[in-house]
Amino acid sequence: MRAETIAARTIFSDRHTAYQFTSEPVSDEELGQIYDLAKFTPTALNSQPLRITFVRTPAAKARLLPLLNESNRSK
């Protein structure tokens, strides 16, 4: 299979929404790689800036929780 086909399949078909998370921490290196992949992705009419918040501590998670849609809080 051609590299372009594999890349297209990965981008458009092999993605999913996470509905639960593990307690395994994400390293700074992994966060950097994720950011590098996401920083140039398109947004609605290219008018919405990409906003990323790295939440690591229980206190930070508690501050973020009230801002989430109620149906997403348990996730």
C-alpha positions, 0 to 999 in steps of 0.5 A: 500500500502506498504511503499516501494511502496509509496516511489518508486512511490514518487521518480520515478513517482510523480516528476516534473520540476518547470516552475514557482516560487512563491514569498513565501520564503523558510526557512532555515529549508526547505533548510536543508531538501532539501539538506539532500534529495539531497546530496547523489543522483547519478550524471552522472557516479558519476563524477559530484559533486552536486552544490547547490546555494541558491539565495534569494536576488534580487541582487543575482538573477540578478547576476545569470540570465546571467548564465542561458540558455536564454530559462530558464531566464523568468522562 
